[in-house]
Structure formats: C-alpha cells, structure tokens
Amino acid sequence: MCGIVGYIGRREATPILIQGLKRLEYRGYDSFGLATVGSAVEVYKKNGRISDGEAGAAHLAGSTGIGHTRWATHGEPNDLNAHPHTDCLGRIAVVHNGVIENYGELKRQLEERGHTFRSETDTEVIAHLIEEHYDGDLLAAVNATLPLLRGSYAVLVIAENTQRIVAARDASPLVLGVGDAEVFAASDMTPLLEYTERVIFLEDGDVADLTPGGCYTIYHDGQTVERPIELINWCVEDTRKGGFAHYMLKEIYEQPQSFYETIRAGIDDHVREMIREADEITLVACGTSYHTALIFKYLAEPLCGIPVRVEVGSEFKYFTPPLHGLVIAVSQSGETADTIAALKMAKARNCPTLAITNMQGSTVTRVADETFLMRAGPEIGVAATKSYTAQLAALMQIVNLRCEGAFDDALSHAHLAIGDVLLQDIHEAVALCAKAEHVFFVGRGPFYPVSMEGALKMKEISYVHAEGYAAGELKHGPFALLTEETPVVAICTPGPTYGVMASNIKEMKARRAPVIALGVAGDTELAEIVDIFIPIPNTHYLVQVLTASVVLQLLAYHTACALQRDVDKPRNLAKSVTVE
C-alpha cells in the first residue's frame, strides 16, 4: 500500500515530490511527509491529505529529497506516525512501503541499546538500524541493515551532508525514472510520467545508489548489475481528470476504449500456445479481480469444456489446493502481495503460469512464465472500473481462443454496447439506493459474480451495506432481511435461467422488497413486475456481462455522489494491496 517517491537532480526537489505524492495518493492517504537534504536533513510530515497540508512543506529546500503517502499498517494515522522517519539525531531519514515483520524484536533490541522511538510504526526501526551502521557511507550502512529486516520493503534513504539517495526493494515495488541529469524513484510509474518515459524496474534484492548528475548504480548481492531501461507506454494526460468530476467517472467513461484496445492488442503466440495446451485452469485473484476470475469460470466451463478453479489469493497461501495445469494470476496492479505469493507457489509446483495485469514491469510480469498485458492505461480511482472490464476483455479472449474464434464478432463490437449504456438514465435507482441502509444484488450464472462486483462497488465508495448473491440463495437465509426499505438489484437477461430468475424476483416482491431490474431493452414482461427497469442492449450474453457491470458501476458512483462521499478516495482503502 503506501506510496514513496524520491528525486535527485538539478531542480528543487519539493515541488516534484509533492506532485509525485499526489499521483501516488491512491496508494494511501492517511498522512504524508517529505524530507530534503542540504547540510542537514529537513522533514515535514502531517496527518491527513496532501492537498490539505502541502503548503507547510514549502520551506524545504534542496535538490535531493524523498516523500511518502501513507496507508496505515502499524500505528494509527497521526503526525508522529507519518513518514519520513528519522534516527535519534535526525541525521538520517527513511520512507518505506511494506511491512517489517520482526520490527517488535528489533525495536526492543534497539531500545535496550539506548535508542529512543517517536512513533508506533515498524518503519522507524530501519532509521535506527542504519544509524548504528552509519559512519558517513550511507550505501554501506543501508547494505548492513537490510539483512536484519524480515518482511517486505521498498525504501528510500537520505542522510545529512550527503547528496545521494539509497533505494532498495524486496517484495514491494520500486521503479527508477531516468531523466536529463536527474533520477527519480517511485512506487509505480505514475509520478514519473511528467518527467521521463525511461524507467528501470528494480528486482527483489536490488539496492540502487542514486547520485547527482543523473547517475545511478544498481547492486545485487553486493555486485553491480545492469537492469534494462524500458519505455513507458502511458502518457501524463492519462493521469488527469480531463474535466470530469472524479477520476472514477472518467475511468468509467474510458471503458469502451480500454476494452477495445485490449481486444485489439490480442494474444501473443506464446500465450496462445500456453492456453491451447491447458487441460485445466486455476485462477488466483483478490477483490475485483476475483470477481472477473469467477465470471471466466462461468463462461469457460460450459463454452470450452475445460475445468476451471478460482482461488482467493489471500487464502491460497495457507490452504493450497492440488495444482494441475495452467495457473493464471489476475492482478490490476501486478503487485498484489497475496496473488504474487500464490503465483510463486504455483511455479514451485512446476505449473505453467500466466499473469494478467495492467502494469508493465510489475512483479507478476517477472514471476510468471508469460504475461497478458491489459491496455486500460492508468487507473487512479481506488475503485476498479476500467481495469475490471479490461480484465474481462483479456479473459473473454481466452474463452474465444478455446472456442476457435466463435465470439470474434461479439467481442469486436462490445465496446459500442458499453458506450451505449453510459448514457442510461438511472436516477430513480440512485434515489432508491441512496436512502437505503442495505442493498442486495442478485444474478445467476455469470451474472452472479457480476452482482458480487456491483455490491462491492456500492460498499466501497458509498458505504451503503451491500451483498451480492446467487439469486436462488436468498431463500436460504437472506430473505429474512428483505423489507420495503431493502432494495434488490436483479440482473435478468434472456437465457436458460430467465424463467427462474423472474420467479425469484416475484418472490422478492411478495416480501415487499423494491426491485431494480437490469434486463434487455424491450423486455416488457420483466418491466411490468419490477419497480424500476433499466434496459441494456439486447446483445450476445458475453457483452451483456459487460454492459450490466458498467450500469452497476454507474449506480454505485451516483449513489456515492448523492451521499456526498469522497468517491476517488474511499475511507480506509488503497488501490494497490502490497502487504498481506
């Protein structure tokens, strides 16, 4: 979680760090802080969001600095627990993304040796450990400290009277940006886009020494190594709101393009061969990605006749099932800690592995045997929207490949249907959900995980309690919760379950629950039995999965706006879950 950024070069560091932290705020926004170095290390840090406190950092001077935006793991959000953290004398400053698992033991040892701690964070032990090894050589002090740490980290370190930044990573992402006589460091590519298109993705165990003039040296196991410079395929305009009220709304409206681009890019030959040879597929994912994986299961098993298992990444590590065949890791960020751990376990069992991700150079791309790169572009809103439909574009292409191109036409025109539902009038449904304390989402077949995703969106940005169910399961307990104040959002489209789904809706109505139904345009029978009918295009049912999903995104978004929620930065959440 958390976002870190560093700069060393020919310009004042503070404005660059502030702008970089704003780009990274979707990784956490509990607090923020900066440190720059001249003859001394100067630190400014504050609880709350950057926009509310950035003016306080204006006095920080120097062309070398580091910054941090926090998602709290150890210690509540407050000024003291904000990064950067310093040593006893304030000579050394550290920012960190990750979790130091043995920090309690290290802290006790350091306190016994006379160190004084100011915070409750695990990160502060790093600053004190470096202090014990520091004699003017910052690189040597960091190298002596890292073996003492157990857990995950991406760290940036500066010290007084030293114009350098030492960067290191292990199980947390860290990217270098190479500019004109300047070097940047960040948790991901988004802060770099304004300054350079040339990036270096550090590997686990790498330590980088960044010095003035755009110089850098990368070490691994004490030896200098070369890491390739790659070109970013995103541009800075992709990270701006472009006149929309929120990033989330902008990204919802970008879905026709991102879906089309992912379809157009297709599947490369190595991935095609891997997919064709698979006699069983296991998908590992978390959150929204888990829902896309479930949709894939509902599509692939009946259409392709291939067994599909879907596992929650956070459970996989502790309850690993027998593994056979192709293992696919689905992760928007490519840095989801649980998914990466599962992927490594699959490789250890000699399974072929495939990563589906939106992030070029992310950890999953380096762990997996092959990568299917989505073409969604940067997604800044914490709630996944366009990355969800881009994942579906990738997974539906796998289904189509196994079905010998049977769905070529449907997929090549799906973006047009997505564009159509963006104009759908849903104000009545929004008004009903905005005054509810609880909302149920129900569907059958692939629309069951679509309902789960709709409920997740409603929960995470509106804070209205919502649950997604297979429609027939309501009778096994949740019916007890249905009242005239409990709306049900039901997806009912033509197909083998249409009749039973319509019957389920009548059962809900008999319990006086107001029903919002998504069905195909022209379905007068469905429209007559529900309170609010929202039509979606009468297209192939693969496309209906997409259009229904987009309507549910809009429902959650507008409900959150009606309740005056902070849509792009929902409470307690961060976009990239890089800790277990």
N, C-alpha and C positions, 0 to 999 in steps of 0.2 A: 504494500500500500504505500503511503508516503511518496513524496517526490523530492528529488535532490537535483541541484544544478550548480555548476561551477564555471568560472571564467578566469582566464589569464591571457592578457594581451595588451593592446595599445590604447584601449578605451577605458573610461571609468566603468568599474565593474557593477556598481549598484543598480543603475537603470537596466542593465542586461539581466542581472539576477532577478530583479522584481518582475520584469516581463516574462522571464523563463518560469518563475514560480506561478504566475497567473496561468500560463499554458499548462502547468502540471497540477493545477488545483483540483482537477477531477480525481487525482490520486489520494486526496485528503485535504481537509480544510478546517481542522480543529485549531491549528495555530500555524505560525510561520516565523521564520527568522533568517538573518543574514549575518555573515562575518566577512570583513575585509582585512587586509594586512598591509601595513606600511612598516614603520619602525615597530609598531605594536599591533596586536590583534584587536579590532573593534567589533563589538557584537551588538545587534539589535534584534530582539525577538518579542513576540506578542501573541497572546491568546486571541483567537478569532480569525477572521478572513483578511486576506491581503488588502483588499480594497478599503477596508476599514482602518488599516493601520500603516499603510505603506509610507505615508508622509514622515513618520517617525524615523525612517531609515535614511532620510536624505543626507544626514551628516556623515554617513560612512564614506570614506574616501579610499582611493587606491584602485589599481588595475588588476588586482588579484582578489578573488572572493568566492565564497560558497553560500548556498542558500538551501532552505528546506521548507516544505509544506507538509503538515503532519496529519496522519490518521492515527489516533492514539491506540497503542497496544499496551504499554506499561506506563501507568501513571495517568491521571485524569488530565483533560485539556486545561492548561493554565500557562501563565507566563514562564514559570520556573521549568516546567516540563517541555516547553518548546525548544527546538533545536535552533542554532548550534549549541553544543555542549563543550565546555572548556575544562582544562585541568585546574589544579589547585591555584596556580599562579596566573591563570588567564593567558598563558603564552601559546597555547595550542587550542584550536577549535575543530570540531568534528560534526559532520552531518551524516546521517545513517538511515538507510531503508532496509528493514529486515527485523529479525529477532535474534538476540543473543541468548541462547537457551541456558547457558551456565552463568548468567550475569549475577545471580544471587551469591553463588560461591565466590566469584571474582570480587564482588563488592565487599564481602566480609573480609577477604584477604587484604584488599586494598585499605580498608578502614583500620585493620589491625596494624598496617604499616604506616598509619598516620594520615591517610588521605581523607579529605572532607568532601562529602557529596552534597549537592544543592538540589538535586531533582530525584524523582522516583523512577526515572527511565533506565532501561537496560543500556542505552547508548552511552551514558556518561562513563561507564567503566572503560570504554575504548579510549577516551581522552586521558584518563588517569594512567592507564597502562602505557600509552605512548609517552606520557610524561616520565615514567620510570626509565624508559629506554632512550630518552632524547638527550643528546649531547651536542646539538647543532646540526645533526644529519637526520632530517625528517624521514627520508626514504628508509634509512636503516631502522629507525625507531618503529615505523609502521610495519616493516617486514618482521621485526622481532615480536610485535604484538599479535599479528594475525593468527599465528598458530595456537595462541592461547584461547581464541574465540571458538565456541561451538554454537552453530546455528546458521543463520543466513545474514548476509550483509552486502550492501553496496555503500561504500564510504568515500567521503572526500575530506581531506585533512589539510589545514594550513597551520603555519607557525610564525611567530614574530621574527622579524629581520630575515625572512626567507621568502623570496619571490618564487614560490612553486606551489603546486597542488599535487598531493599524492592521492591517487584514486585506486580503489580495489573492489573486487566483487567476488562473491561466492553465493550462488543460489538466489541472487537478486539482480535485476537488470541494471546495466550501466553502459551508456553509449558515449563515445567521444565524437565531437564535431571538429573538423579541421578547416580553419578559415585562413584569411590572409594575415599572417603574423599573429595569430591568436588561436587558442584552443578552448573548446567548450566541453563540458561533461554534463550529462543529464540522465535521468531515469529512463527516458524514451526520446524519440526523435522530435516530438512536437516543439520543444523550446528552441531547437536548432534551425528550424525552417527559415526564419527570417535572416539568418546569417550565413548559412552554408548548406550545400547539398551533399557534401562529402562527410561520411560518417564511418566510424570504426566500432563494431560491436565487440566489446570485451568478452572474453570467455571466463568461466569459473576458474578461480585461482590466479587470474591476471592481476598485476599491480602496474599502474601507469604513473610515470613521473612526468608531470606537465610543467614546463618552464617557459620563460619569456621568449618572444620571437616566433611563436607558433611551434615550438619544439616539444616533442614527446618521445619517451622511451617506454616500451612495454616489456615487462618481465613476467616470466612464468617459471616457477620452481628455481628462482634465482638467476635464470638465464634470459638474455634478451631474445624476444620473439618478434616476428612480423605478423601483424594482423591486416587483412586486406581492407583498403578503403573502398566503400561501396557508395553508390549514388542513391540518394533518397528519391523515390518516385512520387512523393507528395509535394504540394506547394503551400506556402503560408496562407493563401486565400482560403484553403480548405479548413483552416482553423478559426476563421472569423464567422460571426453570426450572419453577416450578409443581409442585414435589415430585418431578420426575424426576431421575435420577442425573446426566444430561448434557443439555445443550441439544439435541444431535443426536437423542437418543432422543425427547425432547419433540417435536421437529420432524418426526420420522418419524411419530409418532402424530397429528400435526396434519394429515397429508396428506389424509385423507378430507374434512376441512372446507375446506382451501385449494383442493383440486381442485374441490369443489362450488361454492365461492364464485367461482372463476374462470369456471366454466361458466355459473353463474347470471348473472354480470355481462354475458356475451355480447359481441358485437362491435358497435361503434357504426357508424352509417350510412356515415361517410366511409371507415372501414377496409373495410367490406363492399364498397363501390364499387371501392376500390383492388384488393382481392383478386379480385373478379369480372372486372375488366378485364385482369388479368395474363395474358399468354400464355407467360411464362417466369418462374421464381422463382429467385433466388440468395440463399442464407442465409450469413451470416458470423457466426462464433461461435468461442469458445475453451473448452477444458476440458469440463465437464459440459454446457454449453450447446451445444457442438459435437456431442455425442452426441444431444441432443434434435433438433438440426437433421438429423442423419443418419437418425434414426427417421422424421422427417417426410418425407424423400426416399423412403424405402421404402414409406411409406403413400400419399403424394400421387401419385407417378408411376403406379402401377398402378390406383389407385382413381379418380383425377381426370384422368389422361391429360395431365398438364402437366409439361413438363421442369423438373427441379429440380437445381440445382447447389449444393453445400455447400463452403464455403471456410473454412480455418483463418485466423482473424483475424491471427495473428502472421505468416503467410506472405503474406497478401493484398497488403499494402503494397509488397512487393518483387517479387511475381510476379503482378501484376494480370491476371486473365483478361479477355477481351472481355465486356462487360456489356450485357445486354439485359433489358428487363422489370423487374419488381419486385425490389428488394433489401431483404431483411429482416435486421436486426441483432438477434441474440438475446443478451441480457446480463442476468443476475440483478441485478447492482448498477447497471447503466446507466452504469458508469464504467470499464469495461474499455478500457484505452488502445488496444490493437490493434483492437478492434471499432469504436471511435469513429473511428479513422483510416480504416478501411475504409469506414465509412458516409460520411464526408466525401468520399472519392474517388468513391463511387457518385453522390453528389449533384453533384459536379463534372462527371460524365458525363451529367447530366440524367436519371438514373434515378429513378423514384418510390421513396421509401424509407419503411420501416415499422420501428419499434422495438418489440420485445417485451421488457419489463423488469418488475421487481418494485418499482422505486424511483421513486416520484413525484418529479418535478422533477429527475431525474438528467440528465446531459449528453446521453445518447442521445435523451431525450424532446425536447430542444431542437434537436438536429441533424436528426432525422428529420422527414419531412413529417407522419407520423401515428404514434400510439402505441397499442399494445395493452397495457394495464396489467394484469399479473397481480395476483391477490388472495391472495398467500401470507402477507403480513404479515412482520414482521422475522424474519430467519433469522440466528441468532447463531453456531451451529456452523459451523466453517470448511468442512466437507464439505457440499456441497449435497444436500439431500434434498427438502424440500417445494417449494423453488424449481424443482427438476427436474420434479416431477410437475405443478406449476402451468404451467411452460413447455409440457409436453405437453398440458395442458388447452387452452392457447391455440392451439398448433399443430394439435391434433386438431379444434378448432373451424374452423380454416381449411380443413382437409380436408373436414369436414362441410358447410361452406358451398359449396365447389366441387362437392360431391356432392348438392346440393339437399336437405340435411337427412336423408340416408339413415341417419345414425348418431345421430339425436336421442335415441332410447330408450337406446342403449348408453351414451352419454356422460352422460345424466341420471341413470343408476343406477350409474355406475362407482365412485362414492365408497363405495357399500355393499360392493363387492367388495374395494376397498382396505382397508376396515375389517376384513373377514374374515381377510385374510392377516396382519394384525398379531398375530393370536392363534396363528399357526402355530408348531408345535414344531420347532425346527431345531437342537436341542442336539447331535445326532450330527454334523451337518455342521460345526458350530462346532468341536467337538473335533478333527475331522479337519483342518480348515484351520489351527487354532491350532498344530498340531505340524508343519506343512509349511513348507518354505522357498520353495516355488514353487506357485502355483495357476493353472491355465488356466480361462478362462471362454469358452464357445463357444455359438454360436447361428447361425441362418440367417434371412435376410430381416430384418425389423425387430428380431429378437432378436439379431442380430449387434451393432448398436450398443448394445443393452441389455447385452450381455456386456461390451463395452468399458467401459461405465459401471460395471458390477459390479466389474471388475478395477481401475478407477480408485479406487473406494471402498475396496477391500481394500488397495491400495497406500498411499493417503494417510493412513489412520488406523490400520492395523495394522502397517505397514511390512513386510508379507509381500509378496514379489515376485509380481506377478500380471500376466497378459496376457489381453486379450480378442481372440478370433479368429473369423472366419467358419469354421464347423466343417470345411468341406471343405479349408481351407487348412492344417490341421495336417499333412497328408501332404506338404506342400511345405516341409518343414524342421523344424517344431517337434516332430514325432513323435520326433525324436532325443532330446528332453528328457523324454519320458514314462517314469516309473518307478513302482514301487509306493509311493513316497513323494511322488508328484506328483499331487494330486487334480485332477480336471477337473469343473467345474461346467457342466452342459449344460442348455440350455433346449430342450425338445422338446414341442411342443404340436400338436394336430391342424391339418392344412393340407397344402398341396402338397409340403412338404419333410419331412413326418413320417417317411416311409419311409427316405429317405436319411439323415436325422438319426439314426434308430435304428441304421442301418447304421454310421454314423460312431462311435456310442457302442460298438458291438460291436468295432470296430477298436481303440478306445482300451482296452477291456477285454482284448483279445488281447495288448496290450503291458503288461498288469498294472497299469494306472493305475486307482486307485479313482475311481468316477464318482458324483457327486452330481447328480441329475437333477431339474429342475423340469418337471412335466407336469400335465395337468388331472386333477382328482380322479376316481378310478375307472379310470384307465389302468393296468390290471393287467399288460398286456404290457410297458410301459415299466418298471414297478416290479420286474418279475422279472429284468431284465437289468442293473440298476444296483445299486450298493452302498447308496445312500441315496436315497430317493424323497421329494420334497417336493411335495405337491399344491397347486395353485392352483385357484380356481373355474373351472368349465367355462363360460366366458362368451364374448362376442364377442372376436375376437382383438385388437382395439384395447384392450380392457380387460385382456386378458392381458399386453400390453406393460407396463401399469401395475402389475399385481399381481406379475409376475415381477421388476420393478425394485425394488419395495418389499421383497420377500424377500431380494434381493441386498444391499440396504441393511442389513437386519437381520443378515444373515450377516457382513458387514464389521464392523458395530458390535459384535456379541457376540464376534467373534474378537478385535477390538482390546481389549475389556474382559478377555477371558481372558488376553491377553498383557500386561495392565496398562499399556496405552498411555494417553496423555493425549488422549482422544477429541476433545474440543472444540477443542484447540489442538495439532494435529499439528506435529511439528518442521519447521522451515524454510518453513512455508506461511503464507499470509494469505488472507483471504476475497476481498478486492477487489484486483484486479491493475491498479493505476492507473499503472504505469510499464511501458515497453516492455522 
